[in-house]
């Protein structure tokens, strides 16, 4: 990962390159407050802001580093892609065209399902493939919604796949079980060509890491680190952006 000091903006590394598996540039942008903002484990929203001018300025700096080297770009922020200012989204679209980006990764909460569909249609018409990540954290409905308070309800995996391509799973949280995690991995690997597996890192919230569960996961599923379909994050800064 690229950790050059020049990519630190507002005290945070906001540009990097992912040079294994699906090679791409990645930018961590600043957004308005997360429209959902109720996940019990999330303190990423501390990077949110209500200062439109500051957000636009920081994002312009971060996006200025994009070269189009891999013809693939990932845009993340501390909320959903659609919580970014319109000025930033328009700048991203300009960069996609000027830097010949053919594949764009974004992340979005389920509440933006309709916006995802419209954005995908627009990019497809312009020759750009869109991969949309979603922080499912777990396919176990009770754990996802009652414990993690994700607010993501869907009838079945096929319905989820209509709009979202790449689930992000969280592993190693106190309250999870081995059976739950095994089922999550089974669903991921049998249904999705992209995905992210995040080993949970303690943060400022009351949701805590279960080290014994993490150890068990590494013993049984470390082979997924070599699976070209899935990003495997031992810590949440493995993409080279964020603190």
C-alpha positions, 0 to 999 in steps of 0.5 A: 500500500502507498503511504506517502506523506503527500497523500495525507490530507486533513490528518488522514491518508486519503489516497493509495493503490491496491496492487494485488488481486483487483488492481485499483487506485483508492481514495478515502473522501469526506462526506456529509453525515451518514444518512443512516448513521446508527450502526453500533460498531461504527465510529468512522462517521467521526470523519463526517462534516457539515461544512460543504466547502471543506468537504469539497476542498478535501475531496478535490485534493484527494481526487487530484492524485488519481492517475488512471494507472489501472483504469480502475478506481475505488471511492470510499467515505465515512458514509455512503457514496451518495452522502457525498456532495454533488460537486464531488460526485460530478468531479468523480465523473469528470475524472472517470472520463479524463483518466479513462476509468473503466471500472468504479467501486463504490460503497452504499447503504441499502437505503440508497438501493434506488440511487444505486440502480440509477447510477449503475444505469448511467455508468453502463451507458457510458461504458463503465462497470460499477461494483457496489459494496455493501456493509452487510457485516453478517448474513445473519439477520438477527446479528446484523440488525438487532446487535449491529443495528445495520438497518438492512433487511432483504428477503433473500440473497438474490434480492440483495444481488439485484443492486449490490455486488460485493458484501463486506463481512465483519469477523471476530466480534464478541457475540458472533459464533463460529457457525454464524461466520461459517454460514456467512463465508458459505453464502459469500463464496457461493454467490458473489464474485467480489467481497471484503472480509474485515477482521474486526478492530477495536475502536471507540465503540462498545462493540469488542473484538473476540480474539479467540474467534479471530484465531479460529477464523485464521486457522480455518479460513486464511486460504481466502487471503489468496482467493482473487475474488475477495479482499481480506483485511487483517486491519481496517487500514490495509487498503492504505487509507484511513487511520 
